[in-house]
Amino acid sequence: MNKFDLRHKYKALRQELSESQIEDLSLAIANQLLKLNIWDKSLYHIFLTIEEQKEINTEYILNILAGKDKNIVISKSNFDDYSMKHYLLTDSTKIKKNKYNIPEPVDGIPIASENIDVAFVPLLAFDKLGNRIGYGKGFYDRFLSNCKPETLKIGLSFFEAEDKALDASVNDIKLDYCVTPNEVFRF
């Protein structure tokens, strides 16, 4: 299956999920994350849930990070050049949805990509080699390519890995892990 067909397949599978299924699966993913030896780092980048796309509810992961007193980084998307600017999430951070319903910080304390230790990565599909398919604009590949080589890249998925290798391009950044409700994949 090509990337276009896989995006369509996984968007359709997400749309079939009920709110309670999304909550249960999101909590299971957060619990699986607790099994990873990643909690000694400082700066953790996470995406905020686009509810309209039926994405993973990252509130559970945010609560873990806050409970472990970690520095949380969130992003603001620039649709002119498909880049992201990153900001420290604090008690005073104002969040507003952009025209694509992406919750983003209005402003804040900027954080450079190369300072991020762990990045939780949204995706639609992934394979057993660590390749992922997102929405197709390349935001995360651009962002991850600017991170330091040792930054841990952790995909989050409601669904299991594709058996066949995904079509990957030279610009695609591989994951180190992908966490599903039932399993942690290590690459």
C-alpha positions as CSV (number, residue, x, y, z in Angstrom):
1,M,0.0,0.0,0.0
2,N,1.3,3.5,-0.8
3,K,1.4,6.4,1.7
4,F,-1.8,7.9,0.3
5,D,-3.7,4.7,0.8
6,L,-2.3,4.0,4.2
7,R,-3.2,7.6,5.4
8,H,-6.8,7.0,4.1
9,K,-6.9,3.5,5.8
10,Y,-5.8,4.7,9.2
11,K,-7.8,7.9,9.2
12,A,-10.9,5.7,8.5
13,L,-9.9,3.3,11.3
14,R,-9.6,6.2,13.7
15,Q,-13.0,7.6,12.8
16,E,-14.5,4.3,13.8
17,L,-13.3,4.7,17.4
18,S,-15.7,5.9,20.0
19,E,-14.7,8.5,22.6
20,S,-14.6,5.9,25.3
21,Q,-12.3,3.7,23.1
22,I,-10.0,6.6,22.5
23,E,-9.8,7.3,26.2
24,D,-9.1,3.6,27.1
25,L,-6.5,3.2,24.3
26,S,-4.8,6.5,25.2
27,L,-4.6,5.5,28.9
28,A,-3.2,2.1,27.8
29,I,-0.5,3.8,25.7
30,A,0.5,6.1,28.6
31,N,0.8,3.0,30.9
32,Q,3.0,1.3,28.3
33,L,5.2,4.4,28.3
34,L,5.9,3.9,32.0
35,K,7.7,0.6,31.1
36,L,10.4,2.6,29.1
37,N,13.6,3.7,30.7
38,I,13.2,7.3,29.5
39,W,12.3,9.2,32.6
40,D,15.8,10.5,33.6
41,K,15.8,13.1,30.8
42,S,15.0,16.8,31.1
43,L,13.1,18.2,28.1
44,Y,10.1,16.2,26.7
45,H,8.4,17.4,23.5
46,I,4.8,16.3,23.1
47,F,2.0,17.1,20.7
48,L,-1.4,18.4,21.9
49,T,-4.3,16.3,20.8
50,I,-6.3,17.3,17.7
51,E,-9.7,15.9,18.9
52,E,-11.3,16.4,15.5
53,Q,-8.7,14.0,14.0
54,K,-9.4,11.5,16.8
55,E,-5.8,11.5,17.9
56,I,-4.4,9.9,21.0
57,N,-5.4,11.9,24.1
58,T,-2.0,13.1,25.3
59,E,-3.4,14.4,28.6
60,Y,-2.4,11.2,30.3
61,I,1.2,11.5,29.2
62,L,1.2,15.2,30.1
63,N,0.0,14.2,33.6
64,I,2.8,11.6,33.9
65,L,5.4,14.3,32.8
66,A,4.0,16.8,35.3
67,G,3.9,14.2,38.1
68,K,7.6,13.5,37.4
69,D,8.3,17.2,37.4
70,K,9.6,17.2,33.8
71,N,10.0,20.1,31.5
72,I,7.3,19.9,28.8
73,V,7.8,21.4,25.4
74,I,4.9,22.0,22.9
75,S,4.9,23.5,19.4
76,K,3.4,26.0,17.2
77,S,3.1,25.2,13.4
78,N,4.0,27.5,10.6
79,F,2.1,26.4,7.5
80,D,4.0,28.7,5.2
81,D,7.2,26.7,5.5
82,Y,6.0,23.6,7.4
83,S,8.2,24.3,10.4
84,M,7.5,24.3,14.1
85,K,8.6,26.6,16.9
86,H,8.8,25.1,20.3
87,Y,7.8,26.5,23.7
88,L,8.1,25.5,27.3
89,L,4.7,24.6,28.7
90,T,4.2,26.5,32.0
91,D,1.2,27.3,34.2
92,S,0.8,30.6,32.3
93,T,1.0,29.2,28.8
94,K,-2.1,30.2,26.8
95,I,-3.3,27.5,24.3
96,K,-5.4,28.4,21.3
97,K,-6.6,26.2,18.4
98,N,-5.3,27.3,15.0
99,K,-7.5,27.2,11.8
100,Y,-6.6,23.5,11.5
101,N,-7.9,22.8,15.0
102,I,-4.3,22.2,16.3
103,P,-4.0,23.4,19.9
104,E,-0.9,25.6,20.1
105,P,0.8,27.9,22.5
106,V,0.1,31.6,21.8
107,D,3.6,32.5,22.9
108,G,6.1,31.5,25.6
109,I,9.6,30.7,26.4
110,P,11.3,29.4,23.2
111,I,13.1,26.1,23.3
112,A,15.6,25.0,20.5
113,S,15.0,21.7,18.8
114,E,18.6,20.6,19.6
115,N,17.9,20.8,23.4
116,I,15.0,18.3,23.4
117,D,15.8,14.9,24.9
118,V,12.6,13.0,24.1
119,A,10.0,13.6,21.4
120,F,6.6,12.0,21.4
121,V,5.6,11.8,17.7
122,P,2.1,11.6,16.3
123,L,1.5,9.2,13.4
124,L,-1.1,7.5,11.3
125,A,0.9,4.3,10.6
126,F,4.3,2.7,11.3
127,D,6.2,-0.4,10.3
128,K,8.4,-2.9,12.2
129,L,11.5,-1.0,11.0
130,G,10.6,2.3,12.7
131,N,9.3,4.1,9.6
132,R,6.2,6.2,10.2
133,I,3.6,7.9,8.1
134,G,2.1,11.2,9.4
135,Y,-0.3,13.6,7.7
136,G,2.1,14.3,4.9
137,K,3.4,17.8,5.4
138,G,6.7,16.8,6.9
139,F,6.5,19.0,10.1
140,Y,7.9,16.3,12.3
141,D,10.6,15.1,9.9
142,R,11.9,18.7,9.7
143,F,11.7,19.1,13.5
144,L,13.3,15.7,14.2
145,S,16.1,16.4,11.7
146,N,17.1,19.4,13.8
147,C,17.2,17.5,17.1
148,K,20.4,16.1,18.4
149,P,21.2,12.5,17.3
150,E,20.5,11.1,20.7
151,T,17.0,12.6,21.0
152,L,14.6,9.7,21.6
153,K,11.9,9.6,19.0
154,I,8.8,7.8,20.3
155,G,5.8,7.2,18.1
156,L,2.3,6.8,19.6
157,S,-0.2,4.6,17.8
158,F,-3.7,3.2,18.5
159,F,-2.9,0.5,16.0
160,E,-0.2,-2.2,15.6
161,A,2.7,-2.1,13.1
162,E,2.2,-2.7,9.4
163,D,3.8,-6.0,8.4
164,K,5.2,-4.7,5.1
165,A,7.9,-2.0,5.2
166,L,6.5,1.5,4.5
167,D,7.7,3.6,1.5
168,A,10.3,5.7,3.2
169,S,12.1,8.7,1.6
170,V,15.5,10.1,2.4
171,N,13.9,12.9,4.5
172,D,11.9,10.5,6.7
173,I,13.2,10.3,10.2
174,K,12.9,6.8,11.8
175,L,11.5,6.3,15.3
176,D,13.5,4.7,18.2
177,Y,10.3,3.3,19.7
178,C,6.6,3.1,18.9
179,V,4.1,2.6,21.7
180,T,0.7,1.0,21.1
181,P,-1.9,0.0,23.8
182,N,-0.6,-3.5,23.8
183,E,3.1,-3.3,22.9
184,V,6.3,-1.3,22.9
185,F,8.2,-1.6,19.6
186,R,12.0,-1.0,19.8
187,F,13.9,-0.1,16.6
